[in-house]
Amino acid sequence: MRTAFVDRADSMGVLLEVAHGLTAGRGRARLVEGASGMGKSALLDAFAHTIENDPGLRRAVRLVTVRCAPDVGDAGTSPYAPMGEILLKLNGAAGARRRWQRAAGALGRSIPRLLGQFVPGAGPLLDTGQDIVEAALRTGSMPGDSLLPQQESMALRIAEALLAEVSAGRPALVLLDDIQYLDLSSLQVLDRLVAALPGAPLGLVLGHRVDGLDNEGVINELLQRWEYAGTLERERLSGLPGEAVAQLARARLTGRAVPAGFAAQLAEATAGHPIFVEQILRQLPPGELERVRLPHDLPQAVRNRFLELDPPTQELLRVGAVQGRAFLSRTVAEVAGMPHSEAVERLHRVAAGRRLIRERTERAPDWVRRAGADLYEFEHLALREGIYRQEQSTAGREERHAELAAALGRLAAEFGPDEVPYELRRDIAGQLRAAGLRRLAASATAHHELALSAALSALSFADAERYCALAIDAARRLSPDAGERDRVLVRSVELLLSLTEVRWRGHRGAHGSEPDIDALAAEAEAAAHRLADRRLIARTALQRGKTLMATQGLRPSLEKLAEAVRRARESADPVALFVAKVEYGRQVSKRELAAGLRELSEAEELYATEPLLGATDNPVLRHARNLNEMQLGVSLFDSGRLGEALKRLEHCTGRLRAESLRAELPIAFNYLAQLYLALGAEEEAAAVLREALAFEEERGGDSGWHAYNAALLAVLLSRDPARRAEALELAGAGWLETQRTWLANLVPIVRNLYAELILDTARGPADLEWAHRLAVDTCVETAEPNGSGMVRSEIAALVLRTRIRLRHGAVTEAAALSRTALALLEKHGDLPALRTEEVLYWAARALVADGADGSREEAGSLLERARAVVARKAESLAGHPDRRESFLRGVPLNRWITTGEGLG
């Protein structure tokens, strides 16, 4: 039941401005929100009706109206379903609709799979994403950076398809009502559509009920961000004024006189709340209206209408209200203990009399018909809430939820094992969750399975995260049992952390929430030990090592990763051992380059000799192998073995270009570009970096490696005085992207590159101070005992501070900073992403400038050490004479070291 439209003239005027502005090429987004029953849907209906009846607007814009409503029960929309409906309506062609219907029959109405048939690039993306998740479940390792393309690309592809369809014809005006029911994946698409305004020929009018659903925090966060960015205008509806209430009464009570006194009494009793007014008007008895006693609140008004029904029908609606806003006749009849045929007749009579419910026919899922059921929904949420809350006790509701879950489970058993509709399984999980303590174990299992399905079948990682969180919550409310509870907890935590790894930032969580990721990992680790499952113990130790890296830094992470390698060896699982050794080797290289090379070489040998690791169809193993090969290459580079590094990195990059997923390609490009820069091959480095940036920009979304590559290219561009402004802009954008993605190992590196560029292009003291603040921030962030322990970045920042203070003329401070850098270098030896010769050279410069007793001799010794490092690296290029010459003559630092530039 939609409230009759009265008043709201100002609101209608603003909405019409959106439509007229769209005809003039100005895309806008407008939100109409209010409490349940405040009349937002009536306003949007009236707005749509106005456009359809205005010949000018009807010719000028394409109107698309979509209502986000639960398929069944009380959950939100299925992943991407509203976006698919918008896309289909925008297309408008009968042929497209027939193709959609044929695909729906063939694919069992899997919306993402349907979209895979219509959205360019979505089908292969779904296949690849499913392979990755499936392999991760088998191996216990979900590489976060491999998920990044899937995390971003599905929503991006759908948004691009929608915007292409919008641009292909007349401007499009999309009315999307009840966005509080939107699935999280559709919200990601909507976010991209809003970001395209005002440039796209698109108007968005959104309806939002402000009552709290599970997604409410996410939606409010998005709405606030859009409003702050100026891309969304908001209006909150309040109660109707007295004259509008009188107008509504006259519209509903056709043929009856509506005295002014009654209208005033009605307005006062309801505070102008439209749905409350409607409920009173629907139950007025014959006779003079002045003598009618009005209900004191909305629940009483709903109860009065409910009590007009006979007891068996009341019970059907009680059970229906427990199932949710939308309910199935078959399951409601079963739980109410009534033959289905009788229940269908009763429900039909109630709906035909426009009393509380209506049958949904147009938007009923196909599987409802297969199940031999009718789908009904309450005319308004307030009606459902009144019956659910007021007409049954808490215990009674929980009992009915449990019975509904059982009945829905029996219904699901009638489908094939791989044919149970996603919406049906989601409703079963929701009923179990609401059934109270007795069904917690079943709720945990059902939500975990739902999370797997969302990730695997729908590539809806946002929804999968939510279901993982619900599974974990249910498991936590049960006592540890060294059994199914602990096993579900481990699996759900493992999946949740894997899905969110790409955006860990300390313990900042997904969607504005803040789960402590390390506490979650520790909880799963403890459960694995209770289960005494060696494979799970190894897997949870590896996951814990990763969360410790994000939350506490490198040293505690390395201790746990070393344990993960030991546990994996004890589990006799070569896959787990290989993945653990690769991760440990990559991370230990950040502190002990030689130890990292040893671990990575052992992992490579294991991969070559263990038959079980040769499964090239396993994307997790492929990913770990690619990471290992790249890390070996860059570690050889960092160790000064430039010729070997060049051979490995060029081979690895060439092979990755030919792979289908290519998730690691931006990392390989980065390593190869670093090597080219070190060799003085600036044109080759620039070409590789531009290819890396283009690759990720086509894929879409923020990426820490995109930011790193942008910063490297900016440093390269800054060497051309004519391009320094461009370089500063590119580096600034890279630093902002780094802060958004916050990969712990990349943040200090990119910050240092940004500081270096500002230093090299500085026009005065203010720029030098800006660069110094950035370098100090890196030192604070990385220095132990309280920092991350990223020693390489700490030393690099100390070198930057030394150079800045030399520019300032603060030579004593520069010398002190250089000695600190030298002490760390002596302690740790060669480190990745750090040139030892650079540390030695600038220390020598600082000591000479300081002029303390003995400093010149010490500086001379440091310079000789730097020359020896350069010579050793040049010797590694003996088989590449042109590269060797470029390394010695084309790299400014190497020329300075050779000639003793700045050392007198």
Steps between C-alpha positions, in 0.01 A plus 500: 500500500643833390382803692285735290702797381402834649690821570881474452485774233848631586646149493340430164634827364858410591467155343369657181805726501712183487308387191515837326868540585567162343344617173748790509796265550539525879503164678400509867424265788217571742408299809155496660506339843277461797368266763289205396163613369595867462397503133831487312383219269173685432705808407724301265197330342337838445823635353522208255133549410562871435786425261304232317215747447719792390555459122811719503674316782389162370669573167808655657597235758482125547332425831605182682337407829632220720389405848750325722298242691589167659442201273372310801531547874662814631844504336609750239516458127702225335852600393487748210129426433379866502788599272407222258140622499612858427725379218221298343248783523746750356563272205129475443530271200267201491783287364718580800217410736445168322875424514497585871206265559668217305823551692304506826356161420837355406688647795242444771445875549850566638505876455880531479509221242220673307698822507800302378302443179422869453787699654828504302776322690281385789479133399877430499532704817249276677679186380839624618368620834331169566822313422695716746252462785461126447876448498537715809250286688703192416836650593406731786674796341313777324753741349350840565659675205361231267150586615544868429397478132189303589419724799484806279439380147155340518339816638704711258400292197129523590524875562678547166230299323229710663672827410554379143129419475414840650719674241357301209164680492297768668608603851387247759314579821522208743263481798637251750269461798569330835878505464523380861442153352783529247758222517852618570622410150232717338599781736853480359358544149277787614804668653666503158187636332480788747871570444427541126273800568451768381683408181292194409154548342347339807266613774459294817204533734535275803250405767634405842322381813700606804406207725804288586565196282825301504640708213404831656846595621644441154226699328523793739876514453457514123223760518711723721798466268293583192342797674838628621641466147208702363371219277180433698219723627291368790150570623342345808120481500304590813132467588229654285353837600138515615358604162678214326355253755155637425569464126610137550185428705277642226684294236451175694147563632335558165131576544527585870515844650826572680434765766783740577496392865559137410784590264666708772457216754647254250799725432568544872465129582736388220743796492440491125665157460347387166491125565339556842237720336440231236454225758240702691309592185484135390329386821250782558150372574191649334343802668602844603875543503506738800390217729774255395766419760839504332781255584766655721795372292587315179537154661149525636370600157673199344370271773143618443521399134671170588226408750239532227632170361395155623749310724632253234576790265660694783734207561597491131593868516688454827717236335527712187619797705764276658630395158536866404370775277446238227386146582417170328149358524631144515738539793260723692226239459732221618606685815142609573387136474257570218455331161665706230183519293310652791782742578513617139127573502518693826798706394341573165180628667698727732702643212194543278335702776810724518547407861863501612661287225523472122612224268823567312473367147717710269824481699463154651813285444453205266596253772194602704278362224714187478439451870125517446457807719360850480705797614333762718628819654361734763360818356728699722787429733310661788228237461749216508683650799174548692399135458855372560562702817155539654316178418747240633748462780878487460504126568216450255687690230818300553308173486335601174836608355640155581197326348525716188868415463413129515215539250719700261769235535253231392405720205868542409545122501261477205756678281815337371819535712631782279159649420383634837425867434732748669198697629357189664827412673534859615153493655575171678813656652304807604229292669763300690669819615170635635408168665705567813761310694378150413581549131831684528711209373280454196501877443881511505525218245228644274657847493844360427361301208316810383824698511671236287215513251506880481875495436504204262182523297427872513851644537332718761780538751327783686200279576729206577677712763169578667396136516843400635454755778158355585643146505780611732253678729284189527803275565633732768176475694553125530752341735832382349451130424801372303235398249269651241476837675876548492526371144238749375674778694838422340358477148294819534784704647737368233259601223419838654865596546587378151221704343596816686880469480526742208394789722633418846616811678591409854170370633280715282227277361269484205206731439585738780503234770817430698558132574840439651653287226780367719256405777295313239808317372607411856151369573509276194850381590385400849203312353731313260716390792191374687411298192856360493487522119856549376397643164267751661768591753744573217242700304394710798863568595562633148191720519609624843838594362330722244276674755796560730678671210206740462445566869833461684772514237762285341681338795199326665373411155826326409492294818151375419578440131804292600267299722259462205781345293580260784134409550452446126798264495348306792168473317669313211307722257736617222253761377477661843878481539564664163254784560638560851863502384421748223327736741775470762773545239337814362462658841830398664679659203389836636738456795748229397554489127722189510248307710224598260698382198561168673130445578388601151758273336384209715139572404597502132676165538196357682273614218726334242529166680161445668245347255199635690617854434492463125125561472501795262119529526527602868502883504627519858804289414550699180482821699747377763737380228479837322564689823795274577655548157454878512632527854803292412566734211471818702698350789783418260483862385509625860798272564691658209469203261356717224558269203318207662223731617451642149468153348248384761283813504481537120408131467242517780339818365475354151333186631256694718393712202371179338300378802126550523479645852825703500435607860870524579591693185506847665744366761722345233493826304604687816796273568613511137468881489709532817769290335489699176535824700801355684652411162449849362243373248256782563299464178443130564403573860252768393342267241457220755351737758254646249393149402450415869290810561287442190442137597364589843304802382316282250425255780377782724506570871773610739817293531810540712720378214341748259592771750858371530543486123359852467750628758791331318394651169465840666858486630615413148300784341634753752845470342362701206460863622211553259301214657553570868148634558358186336729286715386670822135454408552131418695437821238680709224287348707188568548597863126560545426159344758342731322646802168362376633147444756498785706192423734505799815415306438755224390803701849606618656428160255722311523769767879500462473526121262793537740668744793438261313660212409806710863528607630475144253762372505727807471873428570620852498429876127416511542214253803371689305502825211318334736228380657479846162453670422210268837336574454548875155337472664195344759481778230518768291236322782252445745540792496229764391423766166666427515521121443245226864388485532578126870579542563557130251787491634642827854511358377655173313767697810574707698550177231740375516693826880513469472650150237750610705620795804536274290724275403703808863524607432311825810288451537370857144369502556351153810316624311364802214376281744333263671319787162364614437372147847342487449324834177341375667399174793340685255307718280365219724497192362541146123551498231499230388824336813666640828574324786441742732721293256791533500476881883492503538787253268745677653412838839589355360831369352583839819419690714713268257789532501471880882520507549336841839355587569186298183540295679537166687171547178328604321648200775374272458149638122516445551620144733209425242260636235658277732467198555134583125439507457670162790299356354174628163578343668599173692171500168311519419653159811355333282319246315822415765757397249762386306467825824522696601822326157652557513400867835672554446809282124548481411488870577835671573343840755261350676786319514703823646206688759435229613866484454576871251777422455736796785351703774748409 
